[in-house]
Amino acid sequence: MSGADDLHDVAADETIIGCLDIAKPRSFFVYAGAGSGKTRSLVEAIRTVCERQGRDLSLSGQKIGVITYTNAACDEIKQRLSSIRASKCRLSMLSPGL
């Protein structure tokens, strides 16, 4: 990845993190081509939110909801987040095959 791509990824990550702010959550849609870093950006944003706000999410009974279009994407996100899910915050996953 070039430096310009890295800066773009940081901006996308921060936008997603902003949407997941529990004080004013917003829905969002990530649309980009294969191999563009959608899963990486989403996983990093969820990881950051769980680190920053996981306790508050847990105490309020809130979850982060993720809807994917493929079972493969769902499985990949679950696998990448498996180390933090149980201890930091709850995540609901939905894909066509589930």
C-alpha positions in Angstrom: 0.0 0.0 0.0 1.3 3.5 -0.7 1.3 6.4 1.8 -1.7 7.9 0.1 -3.6 4.7 0.6 -2.6 4.5 4.2 -4.0 8.0 4.8 -7.2 7.1 3.1 -7.6 4.0 5.3 -7.1 6.1 8.4 -9.9 8.5 7.3 -12.2 5.6 6.5 -11.5 4.0 9.9 -12.2 7.2 11.8 -15.4 7.7 9.9 -16.6 4.2 10.8 -15.5 4.7 14.4 -17.5 7.9 14.5 -20.6 6.1 13.3 -20.2 3.6 16.2 -20.0 6.2 18.9 -22.6 5.1 21.5 -23.4 8.7 22.3 -24.8 9.2 18.8 -24.6 6.0 16.8 -25.3 6.1 13.0 -25.8 3.4 10.5 -23.4 3.2 7.6 -22.7 1.2 4.5 -19.2 0.2 3.3 -19.1 -0.2 -0.5 -15.8 -0.9 -2.2 -14.1 -3.4 -4.5 -12.5 -6.7 -3.7 -9.2 -6.4 -1.8 -9.8 -2.7 -1.0 -9.6 -3.2 2.8 -13.3 -3.2 3.8 -13.0 -6.0 6.3 -9.7 -4.6 7.8 -11.3 -1.2 8.2 -14.4 -2.6 9.8 -12.5 -4.9 12.1 -10.2 -2.1 13.2 -13.1 0.2 13.9 -15.0 -2.4 15.9 -11.8 -3.3 17.8 -11.2 0.4 18.6 -14.8 1.0 19.7 -14.7 -2.1 22.0 -11.5 -0.9 23.6 -12.8 2.7 24.1 -16.5 2.1 24.8 -16.9 -1.7 25.4 -17.6 -1.3 29.1 -20.3 1.3 28.5 -21.8 -0.9 25.7 -21.9 -3.8 28.1 -23.4 -1.9 31.0 -26.1 -0.5 28.8 -26.9 -3.9 27.1 -26.0 -2.5 23.7 -24.4 -4.5 20.9 -22.6 -3.7 17.7 -24.6 -5.1 14.7 -22.8 -6.2 11.5 -24.7 -7.3 8.4 -22.6 -8.9 5.7 -23.5 -10.1 2.2 -21.6 -13.4 2.4 -21.0 -16.1 4.9 -17.3 -15.9 4.2 -17.2 -12.2 5.2 -19.1 -13.0 8.3 -16.8 -15.8 9.3 -13.7 -13.7 8.6 -14.9 -10.8 10.8 -15.8 -13.2 13.6 -12.4 -14.9 13.4 -10.5 -11.6 13.4 -12.5 -10.3 16.4 -12.6 -13.6 18.4 -10.0 -12.4 20.9 -11.9 -9.3 22.0 -15.6 -10.2 21.6 -16.2 -12.0 24.9 -14.3 -9.7 27.1 -15.0 -6.2 25.7 -18.3 -6.0 24.0 -21.1 -8.0 22.3 -21.4 -8.3 18.6 -24.3 -9.5 16.5 -23.5 -10.8 13.1 -26.0 -11.4 10.3 -25.4 -12.8 6.8 -27.6 -14.4 4.1 -26.9 -18.0 5.2 -27.4 -17.5 8.9 
